[in-house]
Amino acid sequence: MFVSELYIVGTPIGNLGDITFRALETFKSVDVIAAEDTRHTLELLTHFEIRKPLVSCRAQNEGFASEKIIQMLDQGQKVAYASDAGTPGISDPGAVLAEKARNAGHRVIPIPGPSAFATLASVAGSGGKTLVFEGFLSPKPGRRRSRLRELMGTPAACIVYESPFRVVKLLADIAEIDAERRIVVGRELTKLHEEINDGPAKEIYEDYSSRSKVLGEFAVFISGNKASSKAENEADGEGETL
């Protein structure tokens, strides 16, 4: 068995200008490119005039596909993996493949790139020293609200993802828990119709609920609980002397 390399490659979440030179060089240098959606990745590669064999490795077949990719690595082939957009393993497939490849003795090399999480965090501001990434919440209303109450009860800010089909319900839940909680909603980040809304949860909810149509992919920053933060700071200061 050869020890080969698996490259986990971050790709643009919208604007193709966000591709890195290192990502392009990696795609050009490997023998095979594995992809969450080969059609989507083919469009990206075609744009940059890169031609490589493609294999599918999506959430529904990641375990089985990973074994096939490891066989390629065992034969000494270099493989790059790209999810549809952003960084693999962050609410995207890729984590299972990375773990299996490393356990099989191959090098797993990160090629950093964009993610909606980091993109929104960079412009949200006032995140404090702790920022929780939750990804997609449960589509079931009861579980979603329960988890939101847990997240919003702590001093830490958090970021969640949501689809256009459920984002208004998510915003309604946040506003019901704390109408004045500051949130920042990023819609279609880095894309042509990018929109970033910042304000109290109730106002943001009323804005989106009044729209005739809600389109795009969403990332939502929820600021931390100030009361919990104050109590935590006071507890940290107990027994200290100047």
Summary of the structure (lengths in Angstrom):
residues: 242
radius of gyration: 20.7
end to end distance: 61.9
largest distance: 65.3
contacts: 775
relative contact order: 0.14
helix: 41%
strand: 21%
